[in-house]
């Protein structure tokens, strides 16, 4: 059941493109909110939200602030209650991570992670349960598992695009890949969307993916200027999960 949380953040392993391709205007801003339903096979297992919060300061530096929440469906609460929160902060241009926090509460399992990126030293410091557990060297443009999604959304998509990015959870830092396979029309509870279908390289991901020889992970982004993640689907040995957009609120400000 712990895969509910990983379902929600796995699409955050989307990949940062070369800075030469970057655009000035961001397709998101404070006030944007996306709501999702998460299904294991055909069973509604959880609900999730992804929101762009008001800009803040992180150690005196202006920062973007992203917030995600996941919770088990009400009928599951009595069996395996899930209440997870993920937070991420980046520079204003969304070109590298500043901090990443995860508060996991799933059944009897509870864990807090605080990952701090030191841009000056190109290192990260990962605290778990209040103790420093990992210090590793990082590339200059590394992203955490959630903010990488927003970096990806900055870039106009086209069929055949190939991405390589630096992504880190604080335990290790890897280069991973994604491919834009084509254009598809996707139907979700929020409506029909023309989308770009993106396949992710998940050989570096842990947990159930690592144990599944033929695991697959796909994300569908709306084929417009917002590039909203409207659907996520994964196939693993024990079945598959999907995450579908059920509600969308546009940003108050796009900057």
C-alpha positions as CSV (number, residue, x, y, z in Angstrom):
1,X,0.0,0.0,0.0
2,X,3.0,2.3,0.4
3,X,3.0,2.6,-3.4
4,X,0.2,5.2,-3.1
5,X,2.8,7.8,-2.2
6,X,5.3,6.6,-4.8
7,X,2.6,6.7,-7.4
8,X,2.1,10.4,-6.7
9,X,5.8,11.4,-6.8
10,X,7.0,9.1,-9.5
11,X,5.8,11.4,-12.3
12,X,8.1,13.9,-10.7
13,X,11.0,12.0,-12.1
14,X,10.4,13.8,-15.4
15,X,13.5,15.2,-16.9
16,X,15.1,18.6,-17.2
17,X,16.2,19.5,-20.7
18,X,19.3,21.4,-21.8
19,X,19.2,25.0,-20.6
20,X,19.6,26.2,-24.2
21,X,16.0,25.1,-24.7
22,X,14.5,26.9,-21.8
23,X,11.8,29.6,-22.2
24,X,11.3,32.8,-20.3
25,X,7.6,32.6,-19.4
26,X,6.5,29.9,-17.0
27,X,3.2,28.0,-17.7
28,X,2.4,27.8,-14.0
29,X,2.3,30.2,-11.0
30,X,0.9,30.7,-7.5
31,X,-2.6,29.5,-7.1
32,X,-2.5,26.6,-9.6
33,X,-3.9,23.4,-8.2
34,X,-4.4,19.9,-9.7
35,X,-6.5,17.2,-8.1
36,X,-6.1,13.5,-8.9
37,X,-7.7,10.2,-8.1
38,X,-5.3,7.2,-7.8
39,X,-6.4,3.7,-8.8
40,X,-4.8,0.4,-8.3
41,X,-6.2,-1.6,-11.2
42,X,-9.9,-0.5,-11.1
43,X,-9.9,0.2,-7.3
44,X,-10.0,3.8,-6.2
45,X,-7.2,3.8,-3.6
46,X,-6.3,7.4,-2.9
47,X,-6.6,11.0,-3.7
48,X,-3.9,13.6,-4.3
49,X,-3.3,17.3,-4.9
50,X,-0.5,19.2,-6.4
51,X,-0.4,22.9,-5.8
52,X,1.8,25.9,-6.6
53,X,2.0,28.1,-3.5
54,X,2.9,31.7,-3.0
55,X,6.6,32.5,-3.7
56,X,8.7,32.6,-0.5
57,X,12.3,33.1,0.6
58,X,14.6,30.2,1.4
59,X,17.6,31.4,3.4
60,X,17.1,34.9,2.1
61,X,16.8,33.8,-1.5
62,X,13.5,34.2,-3.5
63,X,12.1,30.7,-4.1
64,X,9.2,28.9,-5.8
65,X,7.2,26.7,-3.4
66,X,5.4,23.5,-4.5
67,X,3.1,21.4,-2.3
68,X,1.7,17.9,-2.7
69,X,-0.6,15.9,-0.6
70,X,-1.9,12.3,-0.8
71,X,-4.4,10.5,1.3
72,X,-6.1,7.1,1.2
73,X,-9.7,6.8,0.1
74,X,-12.1,6.9,3.0
75,X,-13.0,3.2,2.7
76,X,-9.3,2.3,3.1
77,X,-8.6,4.5,6.1
78,X,-9.7,1.9,8.6
79,X,-7.4,-0.7,7.0
80,X,-4.4,1.3,6.0
81,X,-4.6,5.1,6.6
82,X,-2.3,7.3,4.4
83,X,-1.6,11.0,5.0
84,X,1.4,12.1,3.1
85,X,2.8,15.6,2.4
86,X,5.6,16.6,0.1
87,X,7.1,20.0,-0.3
88,X,9.7,21.4,-2.7
89,X,11.5,24.7,-3.2
90,X,13.5,25.9,-6.2
91,X,15.1,29.1,-7.5
92,X,12.7,31.5,-9.2
93,X,13.7,30.3,-12.6
94,X,13.0,26.6,-11.6
95,X,16.5,25.6,-12.8
96,X,17.7,23.8,-9.6
97,X,16.4,22.6,-6.3
98,X,16.9,24.3,-2.9
99,X,15.0,22.0,-0.6
100,X,12.7,19.0,-0.5
101,X,10.7,17.7,2.4
102,X,8.5,14.5,2.8
103,X,6.3,13.6,5.7
104,X,5.1,10.0,5.2
105,X,2.3,8.5,7.4
106,X,1.1,5.2,6.1
107,X,-0.4,2.7,8.4
108,X,2.1,2.2,11.2
109,X,4.9,3.6,9.1
110,X,6.0,7.1,9.8
111,X,9.0,8.9,8.3
112,X,10.1,12.5,7.8
113,X,12.8,13.5,5.3
114,X,14.4,16.9,4.9
115,X,16.7,17.2,1.9
116,X,18.8,20.5,1.6
117,X,20.7,21.4,-1.5
118,X,23.8,23.6,-1.0
119,X,24.3,25.3,-4.4
120,X,27.6,26.9,-3.4
121,X,29.2,23.6,-2.4
122,X,27.2,21.5,-4.9
123,X,26.3,19.1,-2.2
124,X,23.1,17.9,-0.6
125,X,22.3,16.9,3.0
126,X,19.6,14.4,3.7
127,X,18.1,14.3,7.2
128,X,15.7,11.5,8.2
129,X,14.0,11.3,11.5
130,X,15.9,14.4,12.5
131,X,19.4,13.0,11.9
132,X,21.8,13.7,9.0
133,X,22.1,10.4,7.2
134,X,23.5,11.2,3.8
135,X,25.8,13.9,2.3
136,X,26.6,13.6,-1.4
137,X,28.1,15.6,-4.2
138,X,25.6,17.0,-6.7
139,X,25.7,18.5,-10.2
140,X,24.8,22.2,-10.4
141,X,21.4,21.7,-12.0
142,X,20.1,18.8,-9.9
143,X,16.4,18.5,-9.1
144,X,14.4,16.7,-6.4
145,X,11.7,14.1,-7.4
146,X,8.9,16.7,-7.4
147,X,10.2,20.0,-8.6
148,X,11.7,18.3,-11.7
149,X,8.1,18.0,-12.9
150,X,7.7,21.8,-13.0
151,X,11.1,22.2,-14.8
152,X,9.8,19.8,-17.5
153,X,6.6,21.8,-17.9
154,X,8.6,24.9,-18.9
155,X,9.5,23.4,-22.3
156,X,7.2,23.1,-25.4
157,X,6.9,19.5,-26.3
158,X,7.0,17.7,-29.7
159,X,7.0,14.1,-30.8
160,X,10.4,12.4,-30.7
161,X,11.9,14.6,-28.0
162,X,14.5,13.0,-25.8
163,X,15.4,14.3,-22.3
164,X,18.3,13.6,-19.9
165,X,18.3,15.0,-16.4
166,X,19.9,15.0,-13.0
167,X,17.5,13.9,-10.3
168,X,18.3,13.1,-6.6
169,X,16.5,11.9,-3.5
170,X,19.5,12.6,-1.3
171,X,20.6,9.0,-1.2
172,X,21.9,9.0,-4.8
173,X,22.1,11.3,-7.7
174,X,21.3,9.8,-11.2
175,X,20.9,10.8,-14.8
176,X,17.7,9.5,-16.2
177,X,15.8,9.7,-19.5
178,X,12.4,10.4,-20.9
179,X,11.0,10.1,-24.4
180,X,8.0,11.9,-26.0
181,X,6.4,9.0,-27.9
182,X,3.5,10.7,-29.6
183,X,0.2,12.6,-29.4
184,X,-2.9,11.0,-27.9
185,X,-6.4,12.0,-26.8
186,X,-6.9,11.1,-23.2
187,X,-10.2,11.0,-21.3
188,X,-10.2,11.8,-17.6
189,X,-13.0,12.8,-15.1
190,X,-11.9,16.4,-15.8
191,X,-12.6,15.9,-19.6
192,X,-10.9,15.1,-22.8
193,X,-7.4,16.3,-23.5
194,X,-5.1,16.3,-26.4
195,X,-1.8,15.1,-24.8
196,X,1.8,14.2,-25.4
197,X,2.6,10.7,-24.1
198,X,5.9,10.5,-22.3
199,X,7.7,7.3,-21.4
200,X,10.1,7.4,-18.4
201,X,13.2,5.4,-17.9
202,X,12.6,3.9,-14.5
203,X,15.5,1.5,-14.1
204,X,16.9,3.8,-11.3
205,X,13.7,3.9,-9.3
206,X,13.4,1.9,-6.2
207,X,10.7,-0.2,-4.6
208,X,8.2,-2.2,-6.7
209,X,9.7,-0.9,-10.0
210,X,13.1,-2.2,-9.2
211,X,11.6,-5.7,-8.6
212,X,9.6,-5.7,-11.9
213,X,11.5,-6.8,-14.9
214,X,9.1,-5.3,-17.5
215,X,8.0,-2.3,-15.5
216,X,6.7,0.8,-17.4
217,X,5.9,4.3,-16.5
218,X,4.0,6.8,-18.7
219,X,2.8,10.4,-18.2
220,X,0.4,12.3,-20.4
221,X,0.8,16.1,-20.6
222,X,-1.8,18.4,-22.1
223,X,-0.7,19.6,-25.5
224,X,-1.2,23.3,-24.7
225,X,0.8,26.1,-23.1
226,X,0.1,24.7,-19.6
227,X,1.4,21.2,-20.2
228,X,-0.7,19.8,-17.3
229,X,0.1,16.2,-16.2
230,X,-3.4,14.8,-16.8
231,X,-2.7,11.1,-16.4
232,X,0.0,8.7,-15.0
233,X,0.1,5.0,-15.6
234,X,2.5,2.3,-14.5
235,X,2.7,-1.4,-15.2
236,X,4.5,-3.6,-12.7
237,X,4.6,-7.3,-11.8
238,X,1.7,-7.0,-9.3
239,X,-0.6,-5.1,-11.6
240,X,-0.8,-1.4,-12.6
241,X,-1.8,1.9,-11.2
242,X,-3.2,5.1,-12.8
243,X,-3.6,8.6,-11.6
244,X,-6.1,10.8,-13.4
245,X,-6.9,14.5,-13.2
246,X,-10.3,15.2,-11.7
247,X,-10.1,19.0,-11.2
248,X,-7.9,21.9,-12.3
249,X,-7.6,25.5,-11.1
250,X,-5.4,27.8,-13.2
251,X,-2.7,30.0,-11.6
252,X,-3.7,33.5,-10.4
253,X,-0.4,34.8,-11.7
254,X,1.9,33.4,-14.4
255,X,5.4,34.8,-14.2
